[in-house]
Amino acid sequence: MVDTRQSDETLTGLEVACDTEVSGCVFRMRTEVDDRDRLLEITRDHVSERHGTEYSLEEIDEQHVTEVEV
């Protein structure tokens, strides 16, 4: 596989992470900016199933999603 991007080109992605000492959970996911809805849904399902806490997609987006360089 050949990487054809220029070395000075910066791409932006999204990241969400769940790092809890209590449960020992380390959940980190990165995706392309265009895939925001999928990232939010997977995170909501993870938190609900693993931690029994319900968050709306809007809460997750506003409080837990960060933009990162990829």
URSUL-V422686 format. One record per pair of residues at least 12 apart in sequence whose C-alpha atoms are under 10 Angstrom apart, sorted by the first residue. I is the first residue (numbers start at 1). J is the second residue. If there is no record, write none. Layout:
BEGIN
i->(I & I)
j->(J & J)
END
This chain:
BEGIN
i->(9 & 10 & 10 & 10 & 11 & 11 & 11 & 11 & 11 & 12 & 12 & 12 & 12 & 12 & 12 & 12 & 13 & 13 & 13 & 13 & 13 & 13 & 13 & 13 & 13 & 13 & 13 & 13 & 14 & 14 & 14 & 14 & 14 & 14 & 14 & 14 & 14 & 14 & 14 & 14 & 14 & 14 & 14 & 15 & 15 & 15 & 15 & 15 & 15 & 15 & 15 & 15 & 15 & 15 & 15 & 15 & 15 & 16 & 16 & 16 & 16 & 16 & 16 & 16 & 16 & 16 & 16 & 16 & 16 & 16 & 16 & 16 & 17 & 17 & 17 & 17 & 17 & 17 & 18 & 18 & 18 & 18 & 20 & 23 & 23 & 25 & 25 & 27 & 27 & 27 & 28 & 29 & 29 & 29 & 30 & 30 & 30 & 30 & 30 & 31 & 31 & 31 & 32 & 32 & 32 & 33 & 33 & 36 & 36 & 37 & 37 & 39 & 39 & 39 & 39 & 40 & 40 & 40 & 40 & 40 & 40 & 40 & 40 & 41 & 41 & 41 & 42 & 43 & 43 & 43 & 43 & 43 & 43 & 44 & 44 & 44 & 44)
j->(70 & 68 & 69 & 70 & 32 & 33 & 68 & 69 & 70 & 31 & 32 & 33 & 67 & 68 & 69 & 70 & 30 & 31 & 32 & 33 & 34 & 35 & 36 & 66 & 67 & 68 & 69 & 70 & 29 & 30 & 31 & 32 & 33 & 34 & 35 & 36 & 39 & 65 & 66 & 67 & 68 & 69 & 70 & 28 & 29 & 30 & 31 & 32 & 33 & 36 & 39 & 64 & 65 & 66 & 67 & 68 & 69 & 28 & 29 & 30 & 31 & 39 & 40 & 43 & 60 & 61 & 63 & 64 & 65 & 66 & 67 & 68 & 29 & 30 & 43 & 64 & 65 & 66 & 43 & 46 & 47 & 64 & 51 & 50 & 51 & 50 & 51 & 43 & 46 & 47 & 43 & 42 & 43 & 65 & 65 & 66 & 67 & 68 & 70 & 67 & 68 & 70 & 67 & 68 & 70 & 67 & 68 & 61 & 65 & 57 & 61 & 57 & 60 & 61 & 65 & 56 & 57 & 58 & 59 & 60 & 61 & 64 & 65 & 56 & 57 & 60 & 57 & 55 & 57 & 60 & 61 & 64 & 65 & 56 & 57 & 59 & 60)
END
